[in-house]
Amino acid sequence: MATINVLIAVDGASLASQVADGSLSAGSAGSPTNLGSYTTSDVYISMIAPNSYVTNGTQGDSELQISANGGDTVEWAITTFDNNFDQTPYLYGSSFNPSSAINTPLSYASGQAYSYLATGNPPASTPTKFINQVSTVSGTILQIGVTIQYTLSFTLVNNSNGQIIGYFLWDPFIKVN
């Protein structure tokens, strides 16, 4: 039984800009704005996972298709392309079809981990320690021989003032062997 880590990168700047100019609805927690699918959602979302789990050449697409086995855990983490500098997304909701294929509700976790980065120009030979906030969502595959279509919902927050920019969702797939 494996843990399949999926990294979600969101174009927070585009979403914030389009909500601000009215070309995209901000949605609400109960009714997030659907970012569409395939090429429509690819404009805002990119997902990656270890190559050995990715199917149909979907690495980097918003409709990432991963292959999993019964008992595997899928763990999603989300960030923006600017590494949460201007906006921060966090996952808050999901739905799965079939709903019996993965444990729900999922486990939402937020924790802190020490990380190290080089500072200076050129970078110093000794990295600087900092605290990194890590938010993840995970679920364990319960049913085999199905394709799970699911949605993930996230909130996007403006880091300069703490205001919510909007609520959004899209729908990738998991093929369970």
Summary of the structure (lengths in Angstrom):
residues: 177
radius of gyration: 17.0
end to end distance: 12.4
largest distance: 52.5
contacts: 536
relative contact order: 0.27
helix: 11%
strand: 50%
